[in-house]
Amino acid sequence: MIVETSAGLFCEAGGFHIDPWLPVDRAVITHAHGDHAHAGSAAYLCAAAGERVLRRRLPDAHIETAPYGQRLRMGDVDVSFHPAGHVLGSAQIRIEHHGDVWVASGDYKRAPDPTCAPFEPVRCNTFITEATFALPVYTWDSTATVIDEIHAWWRGNRAEDRPSVLFCYVLGKAQRILAELHDRADGSIYLHGAMWAMTESYREAGLAMASAERVTDEMRGKALAQSLVLAPLSARGTRWMKRLPRASDGFASGLMRVRGVRRQRAFDRGFVLSDHADWPALLSTVAETGASRVLVTHGWSDALARYLSETRGLETGTLKTAYEGEAGELTSAASESSSAQ
Amino acid sequence: MRRFTDLYEALDRTTSTNAKIAALAAYFREAPAADAAWATFFLTGRRLKRLVPSAALWTWTQELTAFPDWLLRECYSSAGDFAEVIALVLDTVAAAEAEPDLTLTAWVEHRILPLQSTDLTGQRDEVIRWWLGLPRGQRFVLNKLLTGEFRVGVAQTLVIRALAEAIGSEPTIVAARLMGDWTPSAEWFATISAPASSSVPGMADAIDPSQPYPFYLASPLEEAPETLGDRAGWLVEWKWDGIRAQLIRRSGQVWLWSRGEELITNRFPEIAAAATHLPDGTVLDGEVLAFKDDRPMPFSALQHRIGRQRQVAQIMRTVPVVFFVYDILERQGADIRQEPLSARRTSLVDLVGGGVVRLSEEVTAPTWTDLAHVRLESRERGVEGFILKRRDSTYGVGRRKGAWWKWKVDPFTVDAVLIYAQPGNGRRASLLTDYTFGVWHEGALVPVAKAYSGLSNAEIDELDAWIRRHTRERHGPVRAVDPVQVFELGFEAIAPSTRHKSGIAVRFPRMLRWRKDKPAAEADTLNSLRRLIR
């Protein structure tokens, strides 16, 4: 029902592409991250909860929406969005054609996130899953544990009159951290300019988050010395950082689970906070969908496909896509922040 | 163990030298003396030997997690660290009863070392109990101790500075006392902490007669030699390409230490025999060199000797060695490292003749320009260039710029094509940074060198992304890539080899330049490389 094309995953019976990376007539979007929501298509459809952030990303696009769970007839198929728990408005796409049900997960996580609706398992025959962190080394600690670590790090730096710069994704991660710190922050939080607009979109959506100020041009040194500053990775090593002398820097990402990755980039601290499913969650999610066939996209797709086929007896395959997930964060940091301006 | 794990994490979490020294010094001050001794042991790269076979740790991990071998291998190729992979994947297994928090010493002496005399089943039960009873951080450190790959990005000099700070001593004294073999204990820690027994830091402070001095190392010369001033103020020697070593004659015995602080006396019996003619209380700094027919043999010949444990007599004939003496550090039992080089050299000339232990001759070309001409003979002579030493220099500790320089010949270069890539180790495990390069031979690319270093982080990222998009085939972690990217490689030496498909072996290959301007078809040929062999 869904095939790989040069533009992306294509549903012929429904006449639409899912998260296409080349311009198409009709794009159905799982979420607004840069590797899933590309500009240039004639028409976009996304979950209603994701409209605000998608418009922020694609201001000139023609966007239609549907609430989670509502069925739309497109061509020969029924299409509906279901929460993916990845970022605000992220959705799995359910497609039914003559009783055959497919679900394309987009990116998803199973850990609770105060900024978005929790992942909803959807029964299907074929499940298209991401595999960003599909290796058993990727097993997440509870969010509370990680937030405690961030808090302790911030407090320790504050005691030394040192700013804490926490690099994180502009859409999703930054707001999730602010929401987790809501009612817990005991110092000032600042946001890099590139994060400001997206965070405002989250606030407009009515989400409770710790208050934060925007870093302005004249702000530097003393003014920021004790604060927590959230910034996109692309700001690292730039002139912008000069305003934060003696800063301790950390990176919030599932990639930080592996010590070598953190050390290669010489971050002082790595906080293992991911918006993707970890290994146990990928396995349990696949089981909950009841799917007999699993197609795996970006990340450690070969490993997940082989494991599911060998140990669960599922029919599996991999799909070649241009999605990057969190693994692309380190290399695509630059494009990420420019598209967020 | 918790305290030691906290130290490990503190060191791991900062790139600041001062913060690392502060964390180390605090540990040395606050931990029990025996723990401080064991921590010093591990942090200076020493390891416990013959504990548990790595393969067994791997098997037990497989049993506990029920993950297939290939999946754990994928994990290893993504994380690049055996001890860490085990620590991480065990998070998928339910924890057992928590282990009590014992000291590092109790762990090492009462738990880990007894594994040496425990059978495999007993080892298995112990290790699994520890794994499931320790939190992840301590589990990781335990694995590091078990596998002996204890690296935390702390240089030995930092440990020495921190120790000196903690015990109120001088780094030079601490450095001397950490050389050679010693057994960690509270008593040992008290010995290294004892005040210096003479005003001159040195061998009077040695704990054991086998103990070598810290080596003094030359820095690469980056400016023109003329910037060093008057030629007459400098002693110039050939830079031999062998094993830098210290020859110790004390208490009627002989010890030969490599710069990596390996005891290599019994690998080179002829040097040990010749050293018995030295007066007691003598320590010489020099180079072990495979030497035949009045010229050095390639370094690979020496490697054969190091590797050989048996039939030494036979290989002694085919690969004879000499010890070229550079310097004398101890004379008649007195540490003379603070004397000027010129005076030490005079002592040396009196002491050694032209036998197996012989003087490294001075190169006498009178001006820098003359020297530059003579330097061109380096390859012909089988040496790597010159070592320049200021005649008034004392014998220092470690690599200190200013008094000793190495002025090496320019490397050989070759333009080669990237043909394979695989993930690096440790901090480079997430990136494809181990490259294999080929040159043309009869219309195909023949692998000639593996290289890991020379690219900037930005170039590594760019190449990593390119490789992922241009992978032709995968064999486990190795990717065969489209033969497109050309790199200028530099290397120090080239020799015929029967172990390599290409028939040649190059020494210290590294990437000098990414030749984006050069099409792969214009890369060098195997024949052009073969012509470099003398």
HADDOCK unambig.tbl for C-alpha pairs under 7 A between the chains (distance, minus, plus):
assign (segid A and resid 135 and name CA) (segid B and resid 75 and name CA) 6.35 0.50 0.50
assign (segid A and resid 136 and name CA) (segid B and resid 89 and name CA) 5.54 0.50 0.50
assign (segid A and resid 137 and name CA) (segid B and resid 75 and name CA) 6.35 0.50 0.50
assign (segid A and resid 137 and name CA) (segid B and resid 85 and name CA) 6.46 0.50 0.50
assign (segid A and resid 137 and name CA) (segid B and resid 88 and name CA) 5.17 0.50 0.50
assign (segid A and resid 137 and name CA) (segid B and resid 89 and name CA) 4.85 0.50 0.50
assign (segid A and resid 139 and name CA) (segid B and resid 91 and name CA) 6.86 0.50 0.50
assign (segid A and resid 258 and name CA) (segid B and resid 79 and name CA) 5.89 0.50 0.50
assign (segid A and resid 260 and name CA) (segid B and resid 79 and name CA) 6.52 0.50 0.50
assign (segid A and resid 260 and name CA) (segid B and resid 426 and name CA) 5.03 0.50 0.50
assign (segid A and resid 260 and name CA) (segid B and resid 427 and name CA) 3.43 0.50 0.50
assign (segid A and resid 260 and name CA) (segid B and resid 428 and name CA) 6.31 0.50 0.50
assign (segid A and resid 260 and name CA) (segid B and resid 429 and name CA) 6.37 0.50 0.50
assign (segid A and resid 261 and name CA) (segid B and resid 427 and name CA) 5.50 0.50 0.50
assign (segid A and resid 261 and name CA) (segid B and resid 428 and name CA) 6.83 0.50 0.50
assign (segid A and resid 261 and name CA) (segid B and resid 430 and name CA) 6.27 0.50 0.50
assign (segid A and resid 263 and name CA) (segid B and resid 427 and name CA) 5.48 0.50 0.50
assign (segid A and resid 264 and name CA) (segid B and resid 427 and name CA) 4.62 0.50 0.50
assign (segid A and resid 264 and name CA) (segid B and resid 428 and name CA) 6.06 0.50 0.50
assign (segid A and resid 268 and name CA) (segid B and resid 13 and name CA) 4.90 0.50 0.50
assign (segid A and resid 268 and name CA) (segid B and resid 14 and name CA) 5.04 0.50 0.50
assign (segid A and resid 268 and name CA) (segid B and resid 15 and name CA) 6.78 0.50 0.50
assign (segid A and resid 269 and name CA) (segid B and resid 13 and name CA) 5.78 0.50 0.50
assign (segid A and resid 303 and name CA) (segid B and resid 71 and name CA) 6.90 0.50 0.50
assign (segid A and resid 331 and name CA) (segid B and resid 461 and name CA) 6.80 0.50 0.50
